[in-house]
Amino acid sequence: RNTSDAPSVATRTISVSVSDGGASSLVVQRDIDITSVNDAPTFPPQPTTFAVNEHTSNGFLIHNVVVADLDSAPNDFSFAIISGNTGNAFAINSVTGQITVADSAALDFEAASSFDLEVEVTDSKPVNPTPLTATQIFTVNLLDIAEPFSLDGSAFGDGTVRLILDNGMLRAVDSLGEDVTPPALFANVTSL
């Protein structure tokens, strides 16, 4: 009995004995050729949703992708992000499966608050000539952070700029009450 997922493909000979219940029996030998079948890689249960601050530094590790394959060694895979990587914000190590930040400028909450990265894994050393693949979506949600801004009063009518705390949003307004910069969310601001 062979229970291996990567069996030897050498020809095997089996002997079968048939008896009619009497004194005679017949023994027949047959050769059996074994063909190994490639199993596709899979993604075992693991976190698939992550949250990071917008503009997180390049190189920041998001996740180590985990895969399994009954007939491949742990390092016999190749990884790629095949969709959802707007602005090439992320990179994946093709050998280790580490997803990292590649372009911190592309992590702009106001432009896109999340990324659905479709990761493809390929068994790069299959037991037969046809490699197989599997895909999994990994979602990266961006957390909005207050971005620094500067005000040049001469650019706004009479040059008067006021800061207003409005339901947790810090607003810079001109003398007509018009926003002069996008409102920014600040935590723990109780008064001005």
C-alpha positions as CSV (number, residue, x, y, z in Angstrom):
1,R,0.0,0.0,0.0
2,N,1.4,3.4,-1.0
3,T,0.1,6.5,0.8
4,S,2.7,9.0,-0.4
5,D,1.6,12.1,-2.2
6,A,4.8,12.0,-4.2
7,P,5.2,8.3,-4.9
8,S,8.0,6.7,-6.8
9,V,7.0,6.4,-10.4
10,A,8.9,3.1,-10.9
11,T,6.9,0.2,-12.4
12,R,5.6,-2.1,-9.7
13,T,4.8,-5.8,-10.2
14,I,2.0,-7.4,-8.3
15,S,1.0,-11.1,-8.0
16,V,-2.6,-12.1,-7.8
17,S,-3.7,-15.6,-6.7
18,V,-7.1,-16.9,-7.6
19,S,-8.4,-20.1,-6.1
20,D,-11.6,-22.0,-6.9
21,G,-11.7,-23.6,-3.5
22,G,-10.2,-26.8,-4.7
23,A,-6.6,-28.0,-4.9
24,S,-5.6,-25.8,-7.8
25,S,-5.1,-22.0,-8.0
26,L,-3.8,-19.7,-10.6
27,V,-1.1,-16.9,-9.9
28,V,-0.9,-14.0,-12.3
29,Q,1.6,-11.2,-12.3
30,R,0.8,-7.8,-13.6
31,D,2.9,-4.6,-14.0
32,I,1.4,-1.4,-12.7
33,D,2.7,2.0,-13.8
34,I,2.4,4.8,-11.2
35,T,1.6,8.4,-12.3
36,S,2.1,11.1,-9.7
37,V,-0.6,13.8,-9.8
38,N,0.2,17.4,-8.9
39,D,-1.8,18.8,-6.0
40,A,-2.6,22.5,-6.1
41,P,-1.3,24.8,-3.4
42,T,-3.9,26.0,-0.9
43,F,-4.1,28.9,1.6
44,P,-4.7,27.5,5.1
45,P,-6.7,29.6,7.6
46,Q,-4.8,32.9,8.3
47,P,-5.6,36.6,8.8
48,T,-6.6,38.2,5.5
49,T,-7.6,41.7,6.6
50,F,-5.1,44.2,8.0
51,A,-5.1,47.9,9.0
52,V,-2.2,50.3,8.6
53,N,-1.8,54.0,8.9
54,E,-1.8,55.9,5.6
55,H,1.7,56.8,4.4
56,T,3.3,53.9,6.4
57,S,7.0,53.7,5.6
58,N,8.3,51.7,2.7
59,G,9.4,48.2,3.7
60,F,6.8,47.9,6.5
61,L,5.7,44.2,6.8
62,I,2.0,43.7,6.3
63,H,1.8,39.9,6.3
64,N,3.7,36.7,5.7
65,V,1.5,34.7,3.4
66,V,1.2,31.0,4.4
67,V,0.5,28.3,1.8
68,A,0.4,24.5,1.9
69,D,0.8,21.8,-0.8
70,L,0.7,18.1,-0.2
71,D,3.5,17.4,-2.7
72,S,5.7,20.6,-2.5
73,A,8.5,21.5,-0.1
74,P,8.0,24.8,1.8
75,N,10.2,26.8,-0.5
76,D,8.9,25.4,-3.8
77,F,6.4,28.3,-4.4
78,S,6.4,31.6,-6.2
79,F,4.2,34.5,-5.2
80,A,2.8,37.5,-7.1
81,I,0.2,40.2,-6.5
82,I,-1.9,39.9,-9.7
83,S,-4.6,42.6,-9.0
84,G,-5.7,45.3,-6.6
85,N,-2.3,46.9,-6.2
86,T,-3.3,50.4,-7.2
87,G,-0.2,52.6,-7.6
88,N,2.1,49.6,-6.8
89,A,1.6,50.5,-3.2
90,F,2.7,47.0,-2.0
91,A,5.2,44.4,-3.0
92,I,5.4,40.7,-2.4
93,N,8.6,38.7,-2.1
94,S,8.3,36.1,-4.9
95,V,10.0,33.5,-2.8
96,T,8.9,34.1,0.8
97,G,5.5,35.6,0.3
98,Q,6.1,38.6,2.5
99,I,3.8,41.5,1.7
100,T,5.4,44.9,2.4
101,V,4.7,48.5,1.7
102,A,6.5,49.5,-1.6
103,D,5.3,53.1,-2.1
104,S,4.2,55.0,1.0
105,A,3.0,57.9,-1.1
106,A,0.4,55.5,-2.7
107,L,-1.1,54.8,0.8
108,D,-3.3,57.9,0.8
109,F,-6.6,57.4,2.7
110,E,-8.2,60.3,0.8
111,A,-7.5,58.7,-2.6
112,A,-8.2,55.0,-1.6
113,S,-9.2,53.8,1.9
114,S,-8.5,50.1,1.2
115,F,-6.7,47.7,-1.2
116,D,-7.9,44.2,-2.1
117,L,-4.7,42.5,-3.1
118,E,-5.2,39.3,-5.1
119,V,-2.2,37.1,-4.3
120,E,-1.4,34.2,-6.6
121,V,0.8,31.3,-5.5
122,T,2.3,28.8,-8.0
123,D,3.9,25.5,-7.1
124,S,7.2,26.1,-8.8
125,K,8.6,22.6,-8.6
126,P,5.6,20.4,-9.4
127,V,5.7,16.6,-9.5
128,N,4.6,16.7,-13.1
129,P,5.3,19.4,-15.8
130,T,2.2,21.4,-15.2
131,P,2.4,23.9,-12.3
132,L,-0.8,24.7,-10.5
133,T,-1.9,28.0,-8.8
134,A,-4.3,29.3,-6.2
135,T,-5.4,32.8,-5.3
136,Q,-6.5,34.6,-2.1
137,I,-7.6,38.2,-1.5
138,F,-5.8,40.0,1.3
139,T,-7.4,43.3,2.3
140,V,-5.4,46.3,3.6
141,N,-7.5,49.0,5.2
142,L,-5.9,52.4,5.6
143,L,-6.3,54.4,8.8
144,D,-6.7,58.1,8.2
145,I,-4.2,60.2,10.0
146,A,-4.0,64.0,10.5
147,E,-1.8,65.4,7.9
148,P,0.3,68.5,8.5
149,F,-0.9,71.7,6.7
150,S,0.3,75.2,6.6
151,L,-1.6,78.4,6.1
152,D,-0.5,81.6,4.3
153,G,-3.0,84.3,5.4
154,S,-2.3,86.5,2.4
155,A,-3.9,83.9,0.1
156,F,-7.3,84.3,1.8
157,G,-9.1,87.6,1.2
158,D,-8.4,89.8,4.2
159,G,-5.8,87.4,5.5
160,T,-7.9,86.3,8.5
161,V,-7.8,82.5,9.2
162,R,-9.6,80.9,12.2
163,L,-9.3,77.4,13.5
164,I,-12.6,75.8,14.5
165,L,-13.2,72.5,16.3
166,D,-16.3,71.0,14.7
167,N,-17.4,67.5,16.0
168,G,-13.8,66.3,16.3
169,M,-12.7,67.9,13.0
170,L,-10.2,70.7,13.0
171,R,-11.2,73.2,10.3
172,A,-9.3,76.3,9.1
173,V,-11.7,78.9,7.7
174,D,-11.4,82.3,6.2
175,S,-13.4,85.4,7.2
176,L,-16.4,84.1,5.2
177,G,-16.4,80.8,7.0
178,E,-15.2,78.9,4.0
179,D,-12.7,76.0,4.5
180,V,-9.2,76.9,3.3
181,T,-7.8,73.4,3.8
182,P,-9.5,70.0,4.0
183,P,-10.8,69.4,7.5
184,A,-8.6,67.1,9.5
185,L,-9.6,64.6,12.2
186,F,-7.6,64.9,15.4
187,A,-8.0,62.6,18.4
188,N,-8.3,64.0,22.0
189,V,-8.8,67.6,21.0
190,T,-11.4,69.0,23.4
191,S,-11.0,72.8,22.9
192,L,-9.1,75.5,21.1
